[in-house]
Amino acid sequence: MLAKRIIPCLDVTGGRVVKGVNFVELRDAGDPVEIAARYNEQGADELTFLDITATSDGRDLILPIIEAVASQVFIPLTVGGGVRTVEDVRRLLNAGADKVSFNSAAIANPQVIRDASAKYGSQCIVVAIDAKRRAPEDEQRPAADGRPVGPGWDVYSHGGRKNVGLDAVAWARQMAEHGAGEILLTSMDRDGTKSGFDLALTRAVSEAIDIPVIASGGVGSLDHLADGVQQGGADAVLAASIFHYGEYTIAQAKRRMAERGIAVRL
Amino acid sequence: MNRQTVAVVDYGMGNLRSVAQAVIHAATAVDHVDVVVTSSPQVVRDAHRVVLPGQGAMPDCMAELARSGLQEAVLDAAARKPLFGVCVGMQMLLEHSEEGDTPGLGLIPGEVVRFRLEGRTQPDGSRYKVPQMGWNRVFHDLGRGPAHPMWQGIADGSYFYFVHSFYARPAQAAHSVGETEYGIRFACAVARDNLFATQFHPEKSADQGLALYRNFLHWNP
């Protein structure tokens, strides 16, 4: 039985891991290699690095970090944040990333997902989707078939600042058809709230596609992680603050999931 | 003891850096091993042990192996020294892959086929996804006598990291030396004589994966 994965997410800027509070107050959380090694030691199943500077300067800064982590930590590494081109994928894979995550660039140019997965394989192309429950006035917006789109979730780009007018479930389906190997699904409504994943969103996307879904946004307790798998249907769960702040270890999270009857790698 | 060289074959397809880093890490406890990533057929011929990685699509991997001029050196290695195939580097050892209707190197009888799991649910009620992506258990106690020596020190049922849509179906049961359940029970490790290969990625499988590479450095088939 394939184990459900627990993935700590590290926000990286200026060569350091930072902890954000409401996306603005950034506090230094330490050296990326040390933190990665600690999560590896605790039994993390993968690591995700998010380059939150997301400029060309940020890109050049994150490459040596990925190289340093990849030489010390032997679990899969995903890198995202500001990834735009197939050439970006090549550079990150060469630095030691195993998967590369697209977000805004896939919305601006969906073809880049086809090109990147054709060149490097679906297994290393992740599409990150930032989704937010649709406002009632937007439910009348016509969908692809001309009828009102109805209730659901909209996709946002540019770090959650811009509603691009796409339905999140339809977008996930389209990205899977384009060759994405995995969807990293973040609920903007829940992000930072510690009130748990948006389970309805997670389930809607997970049931719509045949590629794995990583649930993200809102984890405040270990039971939230288990809920994401059992009620949301997620294949993997991602969290940052509950691990960074030392509230819980990865090992504690795995034990809780195992107690709830979920297959995990202990 | 004489120094020995492990060649990681670079034909332009694969996570060579990850594989090389893991072999180097495994070799730190063995002071007589040099690990080289190489695209030179001569270096592959001269090496004592060979690692054949592979990632992406099998048709591309076979085409690049031929185009790079390394195929003869790999076949030469497969005939006489320890060779470790990883992922598509394993699939290429078989006779044929369904992916792009591609002939393999034919070193292990059998074929490579795609998971057919659409619409099926796992024991916990969730749907099977393809690719299989993540950690799954590998069983090497197959009730056919002692486990393959490459599994020394690795517990039966240990977790390894998989990312794949196709899997090997060796024609002879004896060539399957590790098995995993994903909708069906399939051969995730195959071996014959001096060949050993895994569908999963030891270089991404934490301590158990490093143990497997360490065993490879000591393996004398």
Interface residues (C-beta under 8 A of the other chain):
Chain A: M1 L2 A3 K4 R5 N40 D45 A70 S71 F74 I75 P76 L93 N94 G96 D98 Y120 G121 S122 Q123 C124 G181 E182 S206 E207 D210 I211 P212 V229 G233 D235 A236 G261 I262 A263 R265
Chain B: N15 R17 S18 Q21 A22 H25 Q55 G56 A57 E118 Q122 P123 D124 S126 R127 K129 V130 P131 Q132 M133 G134 W135 N136 R137 Y159 Y161 F162 V163 H164 E181 Y182 E203 K204 S205 A206 D207 G209 L210
